[in-house]
Amino acid sequence: MTEDYVYVLKDIPVHDTPAGKMQVLSGEQGAIFWITTDAGAQTPLHSHPIEQSTWLVSGTMDAQVADGERRRIKPGSILLVPAGVPHQLWAIDVCTLVEFTAPPRTDWQQGPGASADANAAAD
């Protein structure tokens, strides 16, 4: 069996989501998500049993992690959300995000804010 180790973003399938467009590259130990949100999109308050790092490449968004304040996030900012910690994001305008999860997040296929049980059931 031949394995691919080099991928080109334009060749990765684009998935429509309620918040915009998303591309996913998933391995055994982690996953990378490229996301373009619509202006005004938001995720519901949710958590999942995996760690998530989100890098805001362009646009402006608000983020709330745990019981913290809703904070304005600018390009170049990175959110680190520990496993099991509730969080919510609001896209103020069109945003480009790169998100890293470990282990790979599988609940994304069931929509934004899918319950933590969806990821656990896939393991």
Backbone torsions as a table, in degrees:
resi	resn	phi	psi	omega
1	MET	NA	133.0	178.9
2	THR	-94.7	132.7	178.5
3	GLU	-104.4	142.5	172.6
4	ASP	-92.6	135.9	178.0
5	TYR	-118.5	-11.9	-180.0
6	VAL	-122.4	128.8	-178.8
7	TYR	-125.8	149.1	176.3
8	VAL	-111.1	126.7	-173.6
9	LEU	-53.7	-41.6	-177.6
10	LYS	-64.4	-17.5	-179.7
11	ASP	-93.1	-7.1	179.8
12	ILE	-84.8	129.8	-177.2
13	PRO	-54.9	143.7	177.6
14	VAL	-98.8	130.0	178.8
15	HIS	-108.8	132.3	172.4
16	ASP	-79.1	135.6	176.1
17	THR	-128.3	165.5	176.9
18	PRO	-59.6	-22.9	-177.1
19	ALA	-97.4	-10.7	-177.2
20	GLY	153.0	-135.4	-178.2
21	LYS	-120.5	148.3	-177.6
22	MET	-145.8	141.3	171.1
23	GLN	-121.4	142.8	-174.1
24	VAL	-131.9	132.0	170.6
25	LEU	-123.3	116.7	-173.8
26	SER	-120.0	135.0	174.7
27	GLY	-114.9	-166.9	-179.5
28	GLU	-73.5	-31.9	-173.7
29	GLN	-109.2	-11.3	-177.9
30	GLY	-167.4	174.2	179.2
31	ALA	-142.2	153.5	176.0
32	ILE	-122.6	132.0	178.4
33	PHE	-118.6	130.4	171.1
34	TRP	-106.7	121.3	-171.5
35	ILE	-128.3	134.3	169.4
36	THR	-118.8	115.7	-177.7
37	THR	-91.0	158.5	168.4
38	ASP	-81.8	151.7	173.2
39	ALA	-61.1	134.7	179.5
40	GLY	86.5	-5.6	179.2
41	ALA	-67.2	152.3	175.2
42	GLN	-151.2	155.5	173.2
43	THR	-98.4	151.2	171.8
44	PRO	-72.2	161.5	173.0
45	LEU	-61.7	124.8	-176.2
46	HIS	-154.6	170.3	173.5
47	SER	-145.7	164.9	175.4
48	HIS	-149.8	160.4	-172.5
49	PRO	-83.1	26.8	178.9
50	ILE	-130.4	157.0	175.2
51	GLU	-80.5	143.8	-177.6
52	GLN	-133.0	130.6	171.8
53	SER	-117.0	128.5	-177.9
54	THR	-123.3	122.6	179.7
55	TRP	-106.5	119.7	177.1
56	LEU	-85.7	111.3	-177.6
57	VAL	-84.0	-44.4	178.9
58	SER	-149.7	158.5	-178.7
59	GLY	94.1	-175.8	179.8
60	THR	-131.9	137.0	178.2
61	MET	-143.5	163.4	171.2
62	ASP	-108.0	148.3	179.1
63	ALA	-138.9	143.5	171.7
64	GLN	-129.7	125.0	179.8
65	VAL	-121.7	131.9	-177.0
66	ALA	57.6	-136.9	179.7
67	ASP	-95.6	16.3	-177.7
68	GLY	-72.2	175.0	179.0
69	GLU	-73.7	155.2	171.0
70	ARG	-71.9	121.7	-174.1
71	ARG	-119.5	144.1	176.3
72	ARG	-79.2	129.0	-177.3
73	ILE	-115.0	132.6	-178.8
74	LYS	-112.3	163.8	179.2
75	PRO	-53.1	139.1	-177.6
76	GLY	96.5	-13.7	178.5
77	SER	-76.7	147.3	177.4
78	ILE	-127.8	128.3	174.8
79	LEU	-97.5	135.8	172.8
80	LEU	-115.9	112.1	-176.9
81	VAL	-111.3	111.1	178.6
82	PRO	-64.1	157.5	177.4
83	ALA	-56.1	137.0	175.3
84	GLY	80.6	-0.5	-177.3
85	VAL	-93.4	125.4	179.2
86	PRO	-63.6	143.2	178.7
87	HIS	-155.0	158.8	-179.6
88	GLN	-149.2	143.5	-179.4
89	LEU	-127.2	143.8	176.3
90	TRP	-128.2	122.8	176.3
91	ALA	-84.5	115.2	179.2
92	ILE	-73.3	-40.2	174.4
93	ASP	-137.8	-171.3	177.9
94	VAL	-60.6	129.6	-177.6
95	CYS	-125.1	147.4	170.0
96	THR	-114.3	125.6	-178.6
97	LEU	-124.9	149.0	166.7
98	VAL	-121.5	124.2	-175.6
99	GLU	-119.2	137.6	178.9
100	PHE	-118.9	134.3	176.5
101	THR	-130.7	147.3	176.5
102	ALA	-147.2	125.1	-7.1
103	PRO	-64.3	-180.0	-178.5
104	PRO	-57.8	139.8	177.3
105	ARG	-86.5	126.6	-178.6
106	THR	-108.6	-15.8	-176.0
107	ASP	-75.3	-8.0	-179.9
108	TRP	-59.7	-26.6	-177.9
109	GLN	-69.4	-13.6	-178.6
110	GLN	-102.6	8.5	175.9
111	GLY	106.7	161.7	-179.0
112	PRO	-64.2	139.3	177.7
113	GLY	75.3	16.6	177.8
114	ALA	-56.4	151.9	-174.2
115	SER	-66.6	156.4	178.1
116	ALA	-60.4	-27.4	-179.7
117	ASP	-62.3	-31.1	-179.2
118	ALA	-63.7	-41.0	179.3
119	ASN	-70.2	-42.7	-179.2
120	ALA	-63.8	-37.9	-178.4
121	ALA	-67.9	-26.0	-178.3
122	ALA	-79.9	-15.3	-177.8
123	ASP	-76.8	NA	NA
